[in-house]
């Protein structure tokens, strides 16, 4: 399979997964581009130990999480250089929510859910995205995350519990 064939077959999946992590079209496009650069650079080292799709999912998840970490680090450095962290008048506001396909009247509800998901640990965020948003099976998600199905079930239960706590907390 050529790189072009891989790109056209998996672009939509990669972009949608990136979008689930960042809820911003421009960031998702940047992540998608980085993912396919990484796929192209490492295609010769793919060993068929898992399916190509699973391998691309793993790269996508890692790239999306790395992007989020880098962006948080940049924000922290920028904000700490401008504002005193003890300034009572400073209140951090999250970036505008920009996710296509969501009806306007449901936008606020989805925004709260995604804000809560984004507060979960990387593994908990990933299990929620793969199982509930990407609608992957437990077996497929376990393979993508390199976990046993039993470990995945436990992780998912902790993620659901923590998500419930975050959604029920008055912010």
Buried (B, 14 or more C-beta within 10 A) or exposed (E): EEEEEBBEEBEEBBBBBBBBBBBBBEBBBBBBBBBBEBBEEEBEEEEEEBEBBBBBBBBBBBBBBEBBEEBEEEEEEEEEEEEEEEEEEEEEEEEEBBBEEBEEEEEEEBBBBBBBBBBBEBBBBBBBBBBBBBEBEBEBBBBBBEBEEEEBBEBBEBBBEBBEEBEEEEE
